[in-house]
Amino acid sequence: MPSLTELVRAHTDLDAEDVAWLQLLLADWQIIADLSFADLVLWLPDREGSGYWAAAQMRPTTGPTAYVDDLVGAFVPKGRRPLIDSAHEHERVAREGDPEWRDDIPVRVEAIPVRRGSRILGVIARNTNLLGVRTPSRLELAYLQTATDLAQMIAGGHFPFPGQRSDHADSPRVGDGFVRIDAAGRVTYASPNALSVYRRLGLSADLTGLDLAETTRSLVPPGRRPDEETLSAVLGGTAPRDTETGTEDTTLILRAIPLRPTGEHLGALVLLRDVTDLRRRDRELVTKDATIREIHHRVKNNLQTVAALLRLQARRIESPEGREALEEAVRRVGSIAIVHETLSQAFDEYVDFDDVADRLRVMVTEVSSRGATVSSRREGRFGTLTAEVATPLAMVLTEVLQNAVEHGFGEGAGAITVTARRRPGRLQVTVVDDGRGLPAGFDLAGSTSLGLSIVRTLVESELDGVLEMGPGPQGGTRVMIDVPIERDVDRSV
């Protein structure tokens, strides 16, 4: 299905500012569809003047749909839909008394021109399924009257409001709570859901006839209110804004859409939503994230303490073999500590492994080299990895680097290159040194080295990957590690 921008570029003469206006309109037209109990289709005139393209479509959540199929991308030649032609040419809302029949369903159609400044950008067709129509309730009448006001505002260029977007991802919908207020800010109608929300705030009376701003002030403690300007603008319906307020036990979001069908302010639509449970879950998630970060921080500290104790013990051992074994253990513990330190600073269980790899390179080459001047560098990107992959991979990289430094060079200079390559679902890491290379007859499967045994176990069992070890392309040694990773985890790209 083509996007709005694609259709505009391909078939119309609308510019970027026109598209921005339409996108503002589309951001809120679920509200219009629900208030209308009708399907909305945005038709944009073809640059050749031969017809209209369906650029967007919205179905109501408050009533039956008039269109089963998606229309976006469809073309209608001029003359096929007279109401759309009329609304576009005469620049006013067009209606017909008799319904259209589609698949044995009567559909009432209304065409609303979309004005920006002095130009008509397109036409919104409002299609109402009349099957099973009955006498409307007060709620339905309030919805329909508000929808009519918004339609007139669209036709007059007074809606959407320039630059207006809700600041909340969980912005209220029509069914969450609907309040209609007059120009003085008094409630003329409140839906049952809206009244229920105010009951939870502590209201015992009916909302109708009350000043919405003053009523809310009386129910919400001063410390939990927005600033007076915002509260008056939203609850008085004078500005297209939203705000969050509530008591200790109840939190709600309120959003005002001023109603000016003829250009003069006659009141506002105020939508409200009880988000108490959502905010409680948000707090729980924040607490959980903080707890996880604190655990990683403590694990890192404990590992560093273990490494320090092992380092002290190594200094007391006279046996070179024993001292070397403890120093290797110190580096292994240190590599795990680096991962937990990174996780303690993150807001989730993901690790930017490029930083980890660079720190491991420096740690191993500085500590392990004996008389040799060993340099190292990284090519490519590891990207973001899950903690389940990052921890064993850090140990693997430490062992491979340590092995290259200790066995690949004598007392001369040398270089190690770590290369990371990502492809869909896989990460390939190669470590190449320009040292003396592997001994004659080397067999990875038959090696008794503790370090290589650790590497094989971690790569093949823990990471479910592949390990290869052989001569480098220009001498020295090449180690290749290929492991599966989550396809979409690299969020830093």
Beta strands, then each sheet from edge to edge (+ up, - down):
strand 1: 39-45
strand 2: 51-58
strand 3: 75-77
strand 4: 94-95
strand 5: 100-102
strand 6: 105-116
strand 7: 119-129
strand 8: 178-182
strand 9: 187-190
strand 10: 242-246
strand 11: 251-259
strand 12: 267-274
strand 13: 350-352
strand 14: 373-380
strand 15: 384-386
strand 16: 413-423
strand 17: 426-433
strand 18: 466-471
strand 19: 477-484
sheet 1: 3+ 2- 1+ 7- 6+ 4-
sheet 2: 3+ 2- 1+ 7- 6+ 5-
sheet 3: 9+ 8- 12+ 11- 10+
sheet 4: 13+ 15-
sheet 5: 14+ 16+ 17- 19+ 18-
end
